[in-house]
C-alpha cells in the first residue's frame, strides 16, 4: 500500500483554517526556524486544515522552508468549525475519524509529532475528541497549542457543543485537557499556564508568540503606499490603523472614539473582514453608524481589494499610529509588531498580556487601563437596566453548573454618579457616546482620563512615542528562540496520562476565573 506522505520524521500542523490572523501568522513565522534548527530531524511537514489558504500564501510558505523538507497539504472540510458543517454530528465524526486515520497512519506513529492549534476554542469538539483518541491509541506525540479558550466570553457555543454530543462540562474537559503519555499543552501567556500548572504540573509550556523584526520597507515603497491610501480614502489625512479582523472583542467603537478625540483629522482604518457569522450583527451596526454619521472610518480595508494595489505591510508602514483596543487577547501580537516596525502604539493594558510583555523587556509608553465616561453621555438608567436584563438572559444560557459562578457586569450595581469604563458598555451605549460631537465628549471626559490628557498634544501633532525594541527581545521571542523552545518542549513531554478527573478540575479553575466580572464584557454577551 502506498503511503499518503513521505516516511521519516513528520510534523503534522493542524488547525481549523488558514484565514489571515494570529494562528496562521504564527505558523508562517514559526515553521521555517523550527525546521532549520540544528536539532530538528523533521523531514516532512503536513499542514492539515479544514480550509486552504490562498495560492500566494501557500507558495510563500513553501519558499520559506528548507529545500530538504517536504511540505504537503491535507485539506479535510470536516476539520473546519462545526458551525460550518452541513451534516449530522455522527456523520461528521465518521469523516473526521476516517481523515485522521489517513493523516496519522499507525505505521508512522513513532515518527510523527502533531502540533494542533486552538483545540480549546472548541469550535470543533469532535475533531479535538477524535484527535485525542487516535493519538492516545497510537502513542503519537501531541502538542496542543492553546491561543484562546471556549470559556472566554464564547458561551453562545454551548448549544453547539451539546449538539456535538458533549452534554456535560466533564465531556468537554475530557476532549480538551485529558492527555496521553508524551503529550502536552502550550499556552501563549503565563496566566493560562499558571492555571494549568496547579493541577497538571510539567504538562503546560509557555510558548509566547514570536515576531519577525525583519527589514523596514524602503522610503519609496512607503511613499507609494501613502499615495495609494490617500487616493483610496479620498484625502491625505493621517491613518490610525487597527490591524485586525472585524471582531467584537477588538472593541472597535473605542478605537473610533480615541481617533476622533486625539486625531480628528485622521482616518481610523481596520484591515480584515468579518470571519464568523457571529460577528455580522456587530459589524453591521458599526458600519451603519459610520455611514450615517460620516465618521472618518474605513472598516475591513483590505477585504476584496486587489493585493497588488496595497498590502498589509504597506498599510502598517504608511500608518501614523497602531491601535489595539481589545477587551480580550491571548497574547496580543500587535503589541510586538508595533515595536518591531517602530510605530507608536495606543493600546489597552490587558491583565493577561501586559505582565508577559513587561517580563520580555517591552515598555510601551501609551498603554491605558480604561477610558472613563461620565454617565451624562449616555442614558445611564436605561443602560443599567439593559445590562441587568442582558446578564439575566445570558446567565440562563450557561450550563447549570456554571450559573452560580457567574458574576454580574460592573455596571449592574454601580451608582449613577460615577464614571464608567467605555469598554464595559454595550454597543448600544457606546454608540450613544459616539453620537456626541468629539469636542463635546472630550471636554466632558478629559478630567477623568489624565493619561489621554497628557498624550493629547503629542497625538494631535503626530508625535506619540514608539516603544523601543528591547535588546533582549530577539533572544527571547525571536525566531531562533521560538524554535529552541518548541524543540525543548517536545523533548520534555512527560510520560503518564492526564485523567478525566484532573482535566475536569483544571477546567473548573478556569471557569471560576473567567466567569468573574473582571473578564466579562457586555459587548461579548450581546448576540
ABEGO torsion letter per residue (X at the ends): XBBABBBEBBBBBBBABABBEAAAAAAAAAAAAAAABAABABABBBBBBABBBBAAAAAAAAAABBAABBBBBBBBAAABBAAABABBAAAAAAAAAAAAAAABBAAAAAABBBBBBGAAAGABAAAAAAAAAAAAAAGBBBBBBBABBAABGAAAAAAAAAAAGBABAAAAAAAAABBBBGBBBBBABAAAAAAAAAABBGABBBBBBBBBAEBBBBAAAAAAAAAAAAAAAGBABBBBBBBBBBBAAAGAAAAAAAAAAABAABBBBBABBBABAAAAAAAAAAAAAAAAAGBBBBBGAABGBBAAABBAAAAAAABABBBBABABBAAGAAAAAAAAAGBBBBBBBBAAAAAAAAAAGBBBABBBABBBBBAAABBAAAAAAAAAAAAAAAAAABBAAAAAABBBBAAAABBAABBBBAAABBAAAAAAAAABBAAAAAAAAAAABAAAAAAAAAAAAGABBBBBBBAAAAAAABAAAAAAAAAAAAAABBBEBBBAAAAAAAAAAAAAAAABAAABBAAAABX
